[in-house]
Amino acid sequence: MKRLILAAFVFAGCGASTPAPQIVSFVVRQPSILAGGSTFVQFQVIGAESLRIDPDLGDVTGRSTAVVGPALTTTYTLTATNKGGSTSAKATLIVNPQSATLSSFFADPDSAGAGSPVTLRWNATNAVALTLLAEPAPTTPLPHLGATDTQVVVRPQVSTRYTLVVGGAAGTLPPATRSTVVAVAAIPTVILSADATSVARGASTTLRWASNVRATYTLVATPHDGLVTKMALGTLTSSRVRPLGDTDYAVEALGPGGPSTSNATTVSVTGPIAAALAYVAPAPGTGDAVALQLRSTAAGVATLDLVALKPIAAGALALELPLDGAAAGSRDGSTRVVLDAAASGDAAPGLGVNASVLDPGSSPAAAVAALSGSGPSAGVLLVAIAQKPSCAGCAGGVGADRAIDTGTVIATIRLKVVAAAGAGPVFDPAALDAAHGFRTAVRSGTTGATLGTIAVGALSAN
């Protein structure tokens, strides 16, 4: 009997099977997270030889936790396996989308000329859609934006307010819109005209222009046989010109919206070219102490002497002589003469000084001759000579006025006719007055007293 019971027990033991693993728990520590975040799953299993979590995690044998951070809501399956079989359990992690943000939106630049490119830039996150609005609405459609775009180029024709609308994921609140204003300034439209489009050689005409907006201007002159020149004129809206030959003119304008160029206008020049200079001697008055007298004319150069009309003791003289004008000089530059080139012994180019009579010294000499083509002294012959005083560091100085006898040549001025100059007056005493810049003086260098003026004749180009 005992043997029968033992055999039955042995038979029963051989037929028993291993039980399948038991999953005691399988949970997500945080049941929901925001997209981009993470949490972990926890699990407790009895009797498992291997553990696996799908999707994404794979084999987790020997562990009791695992970090998870999916982009979307995910249901995880834990599978426990041994010789007795497999057991599974599920746990779901809810992933909520993050709300979209819009932290900046601006225009670069924020002002431009009509039609000029402007870049709109922004910083948005978690956007699923971007929409650009404009007020006033443009005549051409606004560009389409992709959800990941960070900038776009627009070309506003008028001042425009741009607004960026950011759309986020379903179930989230969109961020507040942002706006930026692009100020569009007008580009100048300039119309140019000339009082006269044909002038006698050496004569002048006035160019005038008008703009639809305030601007600064540059006059561009293009002679038909010469080089282009430009003259900045600020906010002036007219300029007198004296072309030597047929010349095209235009005005470059710079306004708040950018640059532009006017229409072109041509001024033609007629008449013969002057090749020589002629001088009519002055008729000195009682107040004159010195006269400007002709020494010679040759090869288009007039040599004129400043000659004492009476005995004087002088230390300085000065001459401001407007040129080329029918009424007190042109004040816009001489087109008929220039100072002659420097010659040996000159105190300044075109100016010789009799140092034995009026000594300007040296290093540098106290003597100047100038004939500017631009600026406040344009078209004015300036001559000044001073006897240099005796002082420390003054080379060649003297201490007193010099006695000058009648007929003594004090200085010499050389004027040369300009190539292509037209015939006409260079200067004429009948057209000169102090109110328009004609001034002369002969003075004592020690007392400053005026000793008299300078008599000037008439010089013409022919």
C-alpha positions, 0 to 999 in steps of 0.5 A: 500500500505504501508503494502505491501511495508514493507512486501516485505522488511521484506521478502527480509531481511530474505532471505539475506546471509553472504558473505564469508571472503575476503583474502586481501593478503597472502605472504611470507616475504622472497620468498626464504631461505637457509635450516635451516633458517626461515622467516614469512608469512603475511596475511590480511583477512576481515570477517573471523571467523577462520583462518588456514594455512597448512601444519604445522602451523594449527590454526592462528585465530586472527593473521596476521603473522606466522614464517615458516622454512621448510626443503624443498620448501613448498606451504602454504595454508591460509583458512579463514572461516565464516558462509558464507563459506571459502576462500583460498589463497596460498603462496610458500616459496622456500628453497635452500639447504646449500652448504656442507663444509669440515673444517678438515681432518687429520690422527691419527697418521700420521706415523705408521708401515706397516699394523698398524691401522690409524684413518682418522678423519674429520669435514663435514657439509651438506654432501650428499656423502663422498668418500675416495681416496688413492694414491698410490691405496691400494691392498685392496678396501678402506672402503665405507663411509656414508654421516654422517660418521666422521672417518674411520680406514685404514691400509696403507702398504706404505706411502699414501696420502688420499683425502676426497671428499665431495658431497653436495646437487644438485645445490650447489658447493662442498667444496674443497677436503682435503688431509692428508699423512700417513708416513709408516716406515719400521718395522725392519727385523733382521737376527741373526747368531753366529760365533760358535754355539758350544763352550767349557764351559767358552769360548765365541762366537760372535753373529752378526745381520743385519737389513733392517732399522736402529734400536736399539737392545736388546739381549735376552738370554734364558738359557735352565736351567735358567731365561731369561735376556735382555741386551740393546745394542743401535745400536750395531750389534754384541755382544760377549757372554759366556754362562754357558750352552746351551742358545737360543739367539734372538734380539729385534729390535725397528725401525721407524715403530715399534718393531720386533724380529729376528730369534733365534739361539742356542749356545750349551756348551760342556766340564766339569764343573770346581769345584776348583781353582789353582794358580801358584805363580808370578815371581816378577820383579824389579819394583814390590813392592807387589805380589799377593800370594796364601794363600789357596784354599778350597771349590772352593774359592781361598784366595789371599794375597797382600804381600809386597816384600820390605820395603815401606812407602805406602798410597794406592794401586790399581789393575785392572785385566781383567779376563777369556781372552786368550788375555788380558781379555774378557772385557765381564764379568767373567764366571769362578769366582766371588768375595766371599760373605761378611765375618766378618771384610771385608772392602768390600765383598771378600776384607779384609784389614790389617788396622794396615798396610794400614788403610782405615778408616770407614763410609765409608771405603776407600776400594773397590773390584768389578767384574762387569758383564756389562758396561765398567768394565765388566770382570775386577777385580777392587781393590782399597785401600787408607789410609784414611786421617785425616780430619774433618768428616773423621772417622778413618783417619790418617795423614801419609804413613805407613811403611810396612815391607817385607812379610807383608800382606796388604790385602786379596782377595777371589775369588770363582769359578762360578757354572757351570763354565768351566775349563780354565784361570781366569787370566794369566800374559802372557795374560795381558797388560796395553793396554787392562786394566791390571794396578797395582800401589802402591803409597804414599798417601802423595806425590802420587809418585808410589812406584812400581807395583803388581806382579800377578801369574796365576789363573785357574779353573779346 
